[in-house]
Amino acid sequence: MSNENGLVDQLKSALKGKKKVVYVSSDINSTPDSVESYARIFFDSMKMVGITFEEYCILDGTKVNKAKEYIENADLVFLCGGNTYNQHLFFEKMNLKILLSTYSKIVMDQSAGAINMTQHCFNSPEELEESEPIFFEGLGLTNINIEPHFVYDDSSFNENEKYQRNAIVEESYNRPIYGQCNGSHIFIDENNPATIYGETYLIINGNIKKIVKTNKNV
């Protein structure tokens, strides 16, 4: 877990307890072994930077009925990456939006998990054919729409990537989208304005503009 843009320091400062962390899978149909392998990578990455918990829980498709029990007493809930719409369906199955509406600790998310955090999700198409719903209702924890793994220079894009970029730019006439490069993040504290850390681009009204550099914030 890189501290290049201050993520580790911010997480350590924000954590008020270290009793339990919950890793939430991205797909109800993922095999428990597969989910556990990714969860262990996340758990180990935190341990390597000195963030440890008493209890480590994995919430996958076989434990939907334990979602409330796992989350209500957790100090950190982590929503991983994966297929964004499949993750959305899994979140709906376990009523995660309702569970998190009364949750007061830390929700940390990556890639697909970060897209699903907002109220009205835009899931940019990664394939030429739009085989999954692009617009759907998310968890409602923020009104910020992000595009993860963003790469500004599109000169070497393949056909799929060009199609996706065009869809993102077109949607930017309807809503601002924050293109976040790998390693960047947004820190949201209810007592302070949301702060963007690391290389990030604002995509709005068809224009793409860098608003934050690496090791900087706004």
C-alpha positions in Angstrom: 0.0 0.0 0.0 1.7 3.1 -1.3 2.0 6.3 0.8 3.0 8.3 -2.2 0.0 10.6 -2.0 -0.5 10.2 1.8 -3.0 7.4 1.8 -1.4 5.4 4.6 -0.9 8.3 6.9 -4.5 9.5 6.3 -5.9 6.0 7.0 -3.9 5.7 10.2 -5.1 9.1 11.4 -8.7 8.4 10.5 -8.9 4.9 12.1 -10.4 5.3 15.6 -10.3 1.6 16.3 -8.6 -1.5 15.0 -10.9 -4.3 16.1 -12.3 -5.5 12.8 -11.8 -5.0 9.1 -14.3 -6.4 6.5 -13.3 -7.1 2.9 -16.3 -7.1 0.6 -16.2 -9.2 -2.6 -17.1 -7.7 -6.0 -19.3 -10.6 -7.2 -21.8 -12.8 -5.5 -20.7 -15.7 -7.8 -16.9 -15.4 -7.1 -15.5 -18.6 -5.5 -14.6 -18.3 -1.9 -11.0 -19.3 -2.6 -10.6 -16.6 -5.2 -12.1 -13.9 -2.9 -9.9 -15.0 -0.1 -6.7 -14.8 -2.2 -7.4 -11.2 -3.1 -8.5 -10.3 0.5 -5.3 -11.7 1.9 -3.3 -9.5 -0.4 -5.2 -6.4 0.9 -4.9 -7.5 4.5 -1.1 -8.2 4.1 -0.6 -4.9 2.4 -2.0 -3.1 5.4 0.1 -5.2 7.8 3.2 -4.2 5.9 2.6 -0.5 6.6 1.7 -1.1 10.2 -2.1 -1.2 10.1 -3.3 -4.3 11.9 -6.7 -5.5 13.2 -7.8 -8.0 15.8 -10.3 -9.6 13.4 -10.2 -10.0 9.6 -13.6 -10.8 7.9 -14.3 -11.7 4.3 -17.8 -11.0 3.0 -18.5 -13.0 -0.2 -21.6 -14.6 -1.8 -21.7 -17.4 0.7 -22.1 -15.0 3.6 -24.8 -12.6 2.4 -26.8 -13.4 5.6 -23.9 -12.2 7.7 -23.5 -8.8 6.1 -25.3 -6.9 8.8 -23.3 -8.7 11.6 -20.0 -8.1 9.8 -20.4 -4.5 8.9 -22.2 -2.9 11.9 -19.2 -3.5 14.3 -16.4 -3.0 11.7 -13.8 -0.2 12.0 -13.1 -0.4 8.3 -15.1 -1.7 5.3 -13.2 -2.3 2.1 -15.0 -2.5 -1.2 -12.7 -4.0 -3.8 -12.4 -3.7 -7.5 -13.9 -6.0 -10.2 -16.8 -5.9 -12.6 -18.7 -2.7 -11.5 -22.2 -3.8 -12.4 -21.8 -7.3 -10.9 -20.6 -5.7 -7.8 -23.6 -3.4 -7.8 -25.9 -6.5 -8.0 -24.1 -8.1 -5.1 -24.4 -4.9 -3.0 -28.2 -4.9 -3.7 -28.5 -8.5 -2.7 -27.1 -7.8 0.7 -28.8 -4.4 1.1 -25.4 -2.8 1.5 -26.8 0.7 0.8 -29.1 0.4 3.8 -26.4 -1.1 6.0 -23.9 1.7 5.2 -26.5 4.5 5.6 -26.2 4.1 9.4 -22.5 3.1 9.4 -20.2 5.7 11.0 -16.7 4.3 10.5 -14.5 4.2 7.5 -15.5 2.9 4.0 -12.5 2.4 1.7 -12.9 1.5 -1.9 -10.9 0.7 -5.0 -11.8 0.9 -8.7 -15.3 -0.6 -9.1 -15.9 0.0 -5.4 -15.2 3.7 -5.9 -17.5 3.9 -8.9 -20.3 2.3 -6.9 -19.9 4.8 -4.0 -21.8 7.6 -5.7 -25.6 8.2 -5.8 -26.0 8.0 -9.6 -23.4 5.7 -11.1 -21.9 6.0 -14.6 -20.0 2.8 -15.5 -18.1 3.6 -18.6 -18.2 0.7 -21.2 -15.0 -1.3 -21.4 -16.2 -3.3 -24.4 -17.3 -2.1 -27.8 -20.8 -3.5 -27.2 -22.5 -2.1 -24.2 -23.3 -5.4 -22.7 -24.2 -4.2 -19.2 -26.2 -1.3 -17.9 -24.1 1.9 -17.9 -26.3 3.9 -15.5 -27.6 2.7 -12.2 -28.2 3.8 -8.6 -25.2 3.4 -6.3 -24.6 3.4 -2.6 -25.3 7.1 -2.3 -22.3 7.8 0.0 -21.1 10.7 -2.3 -22.1 12.6 -5.3 -18.6 12.4 -6.9 -18.3 10.3 -10.1 -14.8 8.9 -10.8 -13.2 7.1 -13.6 -10.4 4.9 -12.1 -7.2 3.8 -13.8 -7.4 7.0 -15.9 -4.7 7.5 -18.6 -4.6 10.9 -20.2 -2.5 10.1 -23.3 -4.8 8.2 -25.6 -2.4 8.0 -28.5 -1.8 4.3 -28.0 -5.4 3.3 -27.2 -6.9 0.3 -28.8 -10.4 0.3 -30.3 -12.1 -0.6 -27.0 -10.2 2.1 -25.1 -11.1 4.7 -27.7 -14.7 3.7 -27.5 -14.6 4.0 -23.7 -12.9 7.4 -23.8 -15.5 8.7 -26.2 -18.3 7.5 -23.9 -16.7 9.2 -20.9 -16.2 12.5 -22.7 -19.8 12.4 -24.0 -21.2 11.8 -20.5 -19.1 14.7 -19.2 -21.8 17.0 -20.7 -24.2 15.6 -18.2 -22.0 15.4 -15.1 -18.4 16.1 -14.0 -16.2 13.0 -13.9 -12.9 12.8 -12.1 -10.3 10.7 -14.0 -8.1 9.3 -11.3 -4.7 7.9 -12.3 -3.4 4.8 -10.4 -2.1 5.9 -7.0 -4.5 8.8 -6.6 -7.5 8.9 -4.3 -10.2 11.1 -2.8 -10.5 11.5 1.0 -14.0 12.4 2.2 -14.5 13.6 5.8 -18.0 14.8 6.8 -16.4 17.6 8.8 -14.2 18.9 5.9 -14.4 19.4 2.2 -13.5 16.4 0.0 -9.8 16.4 -0.9 -8.3 14.9 -4.0 -4.8 13.5 -3.7 -2.5 12.6 -6.6 -2.7 12.9 -10.4 -6.3 13.6 -11.3 -8.2 15.0 -14.3 -11.5 16.8 -14.3 -13.6 15.8 -17.3 -16.4 18.2 -17.9 -18.4 19.6 -20.9 -16.2 17.6 -23.3 -12.9 18.9 -21.9 -10.2 17.1 -19.9 -8.0 19.2 -17.6 -5.4 18.1 -15.1 -6.4 19.5 -11.7 -4.0 17.7 -9.3 -0.4 16.5 -9.7 1.3 13.6 -8.0 2.1 14.4 -4.4 -0.2 17.4 -4.5 -3.8 17.8 -3.4 -6.8 20.1 -3.9 
